[in-house]
C-alpha cells in the first residue's frame, strides 16, 4: 500500500513541478486518493518512498498545512532556491506570500466549499 501511495504522490508532485506550484499535505493526499493522516504522517511516509524511488521529483513542494518547515533544513533551502520567502517563528520557518503559487485542484476547492 505504501508503494502505491508513493506512486500516487509522485504523480501529484510531477503536476506541481510542471506548474511551478506547491501544495499542502492534505491537498496532495486528497489528489492522490487517500487521507493525509494526523499531521500529514501518511503523506510524509509516501514522500520518503518518493525520495528513495524517484529522487528527481521535487518532494519539497509538499508543505504542512501551516506552511512551516524546520529552520535551516533542506526543505527550507530547496523552497528558497525556487523563490519562496519565509519568516521565522520560534524554531520554524513559515512561508510568506506563497498563496499565488499554492495549487488547489478544482475538485478539492469544491469539496472545501461544501464543508
Buried (B, 14 or more C-beta within 10 A) or exposed (E): EEEEBBBBBBEBBBBBBEEEBBBBBBBBBBBBEBEBBEEBEBBBBBBEBBEEEBEEBBBBBBBBEEBBBEEEEEBBEBBEEEEBEBEEEEEBBBBEEBEEBBBBBEEBEEEEEEE
